[in-house]
Amino acid sequence: MADDIVLTEEEQAERLKAWWKDNGTSIVVGAAIGLSAIAGYNYWQDQRNQAMEQASSGYMRLLEAIRIPDSAKSRELSASILNEYGETVYGAKAALIQAKLQADSGELDEALESLILAKEIANEPGLVHVANLRMIRIYLEQGEFQQAQATVVVAANARTGFESQYRELEGEIAFAQGDISMARQKYIEALASLGSDPAYAGVLQLKIEGLGSIGITESDSERNTE
């Protein structure tokens, strides 16, 4: 409409009417679709926020329940969160708690299933690492050393913040298999990567000292004295 500047007011009005006649319907429809999309998004966002608030509330009740020796109530709440809000971060956390309740009751296979579920729905690396570490401990308890080691290998990359825990469990796997030298090495690596946690540093130091000189080779001794 660049030539509108040379038209009279009447001509511009007539031209505008003609243009609106040709394009008005599509504009109205487009605007209606746009408003519907915005309304739909706002409704979805409100529903999502409401669901997250309800999931958070349910998770807080679960945390209160596990402080009291009432496994049935805790299991009920964790199952409820998983059923209703399984795709949220609270679903992954509920699965971790459910796994602990099952492991405490000796239901190790069921606990493993819950931990696998937690890993599948978790969208935070930290929660995945927690599930991995608990799976390794269960495999150790079951004597499934290859499964335990395989889980360590899967989590070999991007485990910042959990390096010490993995190293320690590698030591536990080695010790369970009778490889004392490797166990000591992994405990030492766990201690070196621990960071600022003097309380647990003492635990790792006790584990290292508890192995004594068992499994130390002549080359190990030479390295330690260098």
Stockholm file with secondary structure:
# STOCKHOLM 1.0

chainA/1-226         MADDIVLTEEEQAERLKAWWKDNGTSIVVGAAIGLSAIAGYNYWQDQRNQAMEQASSGYMRLLEAIRIPDSAKSRELSASILNEYGETVYGAKAALIQAKLQADSGELDEALESLILAKEIANEPGLVHVANLRMIRIYLEQGEFQQAQATVVVAANARTGFESQYRELEGEIAFAQGDISMARQKYIEALASLGSDPAYAGVLQLKIEGLGSIGITESDSERNTE
#=GR chainA/1-226 SS CGGGGGSCHHHHHHHHHHHHHHHHHHHHHHHHHHHHHHHHHHHHHHHHHHHHHHHHHHHHHHHHHHTTTCHHHHHHHHHHHHHHHTTSHHHHHHHHHHHHHHHHTTCHHHHHHHHHHHHHHCCSHHHHHHHHHHHHHHHHHHTCHHHHHHHHHHTCSSCTTCHHHHHHHHHHHHHHTTCHHHHHHHHHHHHHTCCSCHHHHHHHHHHHHHTTTTTCCHHHHHHHHC
#=GC SS_cons         CGGGGGSCHHHHHHHHHHHHHHHHHHHHHHHHHHHHHHHHHHHHHHHHHHHHHHHHHHHHHHHHHHTTTCHHHHHHHHHHHHHHHTTSHHHHHHHHHHHHHHHHTTCHHHHHHHHHHHHHHCCSHHHHHHHHHHHHHHHHHHTCHHHHHHHHHHTCSSCTTCHHHHHHHHHHHHHHTTCHHHHHHHHHHHHHTCCSCHHHHHHHHHHHHHTTTTTCCHHHHHHHHC
//
